[in-house]
């Protein structure tokens, strides 16, 4: 596994869960991090290596990708001399992919790029003309005729259609969840701010659209608090506080900050809301339902539409505050029955087996 770093994000959490699952299944796993940042407890037995770039040259950005690819190549060669050749390499997040793509040591048939988000929403949304064309070309240079997995079908389709990328091999593999651990952590002691509250879990980032959430919450006229479990820059936090004040809801919006156990919050919430413009998968939707709490999500590009099927589809809202407010009220007043949902497709061991099957596919092809 190769990733840019391990701060407290969703993709990073997925990687740690995959590593733990593969180790539990008896496999040797190396985790190469390209930055010295790690906010997760790493599973025992993982070969964890930080490949840090110490270059401080004024023009270091011009040679960063090539230089860091050489550093990664060196680390891979040392690891393979001591532990044997890797059977599977999975690269996570786009900056990492750009570096891995330039590695001479990593064989293309064994290397898979895992996409965690909808690229067009992240990279093309505000681009026009030459700027847009250049970004498309950069994406093509990384993924054209390479092996790519997507956490949802929408993620892969977006890459192929918006960027005109033809893939060598492709696979849709859902994110893994340690279901037993989540249910245990959900029972941890917690004193919530109220007996009922609405919850949003996620960093303060433009794509998460907290502004849409605050507008929708104000429109519901609900008196139960809205708890924001996450953090962001001082500037973004101040802007959201100012918006809450302007909407007259500042006394009902609780900026709770980051929690290392969001499941205890999910289990006690009346409703969890996703208000994003795009979600590659939508981890919190599965996590919240595992904790027994109903969910609402925007019908955004990515995973939510495929995750919320059948009766759960009542929880999908259009990408505007009025629709989101109406759906929030409906699900709060008439929550769906979550007791009959089968979550086994998201179990860590089942997802890990799908990754291991990529090895068999490539071996058969060779």
Residue pairs with C-beta under 8 A, 6 or more apart in sequence:
1 15
1 18
1 19
1 29
1 30
1 31
1 32
1 90
1 92
2 32
2 34
2 72
2 89
2 90
2 91
2 92
2 96
2 100
3 11
3 12
3 15
3 31
3 32
3 33
3 34
3 91
3 92
3 93
3 96
4 33
4 34
4 35
4 92
4 93
4 95
4 96
5 12
5 33
5 34
5 35
5 36
5 37
5 38
6 12
6 15
6 16
6 33
6 37
6 38
6 39
6 40
7 37
7 39
8 39
8 40
8 203
8 258
9 203
10 116
10 175
10 281
10 283
11 92
11 93
11 116
11 117
12 39
12 40
12 92
13 40
13 283
14 92
14 116
14 151
14 175
14 176
14 283
15 31
15 92
16 40
16 41
16 42
16 43
17 175
17 176
17 177
17 178
17 348
18 90
18 176
18 348
18 351
18 352
18 355
19 29
19 31
19 42
19 43
19 46
20 43
20 178
20 348
21 176
21 178
21 348
21 349
21 351
21 352
22 29
22 352
22 355
22 356
23 29
23 43
23 44
23 45
23 46
24 348
24 349
25 349
25 352
25 356
27 356
28 47
28 83
28 84
29 45
29 46
29 47
30 46
30 47
30 48
30 49
30 79
30 83
30 86
31 42
31 46
31 47
31 48
31 49
32 49
32 51
32 72
32 75
32 76
33 48
33 49
33 50
33 51
34 50
34 51
34 52
34 53
34 68
34 72
34 95
34 96
34 99
35 50
35 52
36 50
36 52
42 48
47 79
47 83
49 75
49 79
51 68
51 71
51 72
51 75
53 60
53 64
53 67
53 68
53 71
55 63
55 64
55 67
57 63
60 67
65 98
65 99
65 102
66 102
68 99
69 99
69 100
69 101
69 102
69 103
69 104
72 99
72 100
72 103
72 105
72 106
73 103
73 104
73 105
73 106
76 86
76 103
76 105
76 106
77 105
79 86
80 86
86 110
87 110
87 359
88 110
88 112
88 355
88 356
88 358
88 359
89 100
89 106
89 110
89 111
89 112
90 111
90 112
90 113
90 114
90 149
90 355
91 97
91 100
91 111
91 112
91 113
91 114
92 114
92 116
93 116
94 119
94 142
97 113
97 142
97 143
98 138
98 142
100 106
100 111
100 113
101 113
101 141
101 142
101 146
108 146
108 147
108 168
109 147
109 362
109 365
109 366
110 359
110 362
111 146
111 147
112 147
112 148
112 149
112 169
112 171
112 358
113 142
113 143
113 146
113 147
113 148
113 149
114 148
114 149
114 150
114 151
114 173
115 148
115 149
115 150
115 151
115 155
115 156
115 159
115 280
116 151
116 155
116 280
116 281
117 155
117 278
117 279
117 280
117 302
118 154
118 155
118 158
118 278
118 279
118 280
118 301
118 302
119 139
119 155
119 158
119 159
119 162
119 163
120 158
120 162
120 163
120 301
121 158
121 207
121 277
121 278
121 301
122 207
122 278
123 135
123 139
124 132
124 135
124 136
124 162
125 277
127 135
136 162
136 163
136 164
139 159
139 163
139 165
140 163
140 164
140 165
143 159
143 163
143 165
143 167
144 165
144 166
145 166
145 167
145 168
146 167
146 168
147 167
147 168
147 169
147 170
147 358
147 362
148 156
148 159
148 167
148 169
148 170
148 171
149 170
149 171
149 172
149 173
149 355
149 358
150 156
150 159
150 170
150 171
150 172
150 173
150 280
151 172
151 173
151 174
151 175
151 280
151 281
151 303
152 172
152 174
152 280
152 281
152 302
152 303
152 306
153 172
153 306
154 301
154 302
154 303
154 305
154 306
155 280
155 281
155 302
155 303
156 167
156 170
156 172
158 301
159 165
159 167
160 166
160 167
169 358
169 361
169 362
171 354
171 358
173 351
173 354
173 355
174 281
174 345
174 346
174 351
175 281
175 283
175 286
175 346
175 351
176 346
176 347
176 348
176 351
176 352
177 283
177 286
177 287
177 290
177 343
177 346
177 347
177 348
178 348
179 290
179 343
179 346
179 347
179 348
182 263
182 287
182 290
182 291
183 290
183 291
185 261
185 263
185 264
186 263
186 264
186 266
186 267
186 290
186 291
186 292
187 264
187 267
188 261
188 263
188 264
189 264
190 261
190 264
190 265
190 268
192 227
192 265
192 268
192 269
193 225
193 227
193 254
194 224
194 225
196 224
196 270
197 224
197 225
197 226
197 227
197 254
197 268
197 269
197 270
198 217
198 222
198 224
198 225
198 226
198 227
198 269
198 270
198 271
198 272
198 273
198 328
198 332
199 226
199 227
199 229
199 265
199 266
199 269
199 271
199 272
199 273
199 288
199 293
200 208
200 210
200 213
200 226
200 227
200 228
200 229
200 230
200 272
200 273
200 274
200 275
201 229
201 230
201 262
201 265
201 266
201 272
201 284
201 288
202 208
202 229
202 230
202 274
202 276
202 284
203 230
203 231
203 232
204 210
204 228
204 230
204 231
204 232
204 233
204 236
204 237
204 240
205 232
205 236
206 277
207 276
207 277
207 278
208 230
208 275
208 276
209 275
209 276
209 277
209 298
210 228
210 240
210 275
211 240
211 243
212 275
212 298
212 319
212 320
212 321
212 324
213 226
213 273
213 275
213 324
214 226
214 240
214 243
214 244
214 247
214 249
214 253
215 247
215 321
215 325
216 273
216 275
216 321
216 322
216 324
216 325
216 328
217 226
217 249
217 252
217 253
217 325
217 328
218 247
218 248
218 249
219 321
219 322
219 325
220 325
220 328
220 329
220 332
222 328
222 329
222 332
223 252
224 252
224 270
225 252
225 253
225 254
226 249
226 252
226 253
226 254
227 254
227 256
227 265
227 269
228 240
228 253
228 254
228 255
228 256
229 256
229 257
229 258
229 259
229 262
229 265
230 257
230 258
231 237
231 257
231 258
232 240
237 255
240 255
241 250
241 255
244 250
244 253
256 265
259 265
262 284
262 287
263 287
263 290
263 291
266 272
266 284
266 287
266 288
266 291
266 293
267 291
267 292
267 293
269 288
269 293
270 293
270 332
271 293
271 294
271 295
271 296
271 328
271 331
271 332
271 335
272 284
272 285
272 288
272 293
272 294
272 295
272 296
273 295
273 296
273 297
273 324
273 328
274 282
274 284
274 285
274 295
274 296
274 297
274 298
274 304
275 297
275 298
275 324
276 297
276 298
276 300
276 302
277 298
277 300
277 301
277 319
278 300
278 301
278 302
279 297
279 300
279 301
279 302
279 303
279 304
280 302
280 303
281 302
281 303
281 307
282 297
282 302
282 303
282 304
282 307
284 295
285 295
285 297
285 303
285 304
285 307
285 308
286 307
286 343
286 346
288 294
288 295
289 295
289 338
289 341
289 343
290 343
292 338
293 338
294 315
294 331
294 335
294 336
294 338
295 308
295 312
295 315
295 331
296 315
296 316
296 317
296 324
296 327
296 328
296 331
297 304
297 308
297 315
297 316
297 317
298 304
298 316
298 317
298 318
298 319
298 324
299 305
299 316
299 317
299 318
299 319
300 319
304 316
305 316
308 315
308 316
311 336
311 337
312 336
312 341
314 327
314 330
314 331
314 336
315 327
315 331
315 336
316 327
317 323
317 324
317 326
317 327
317 328
318 324
344 350
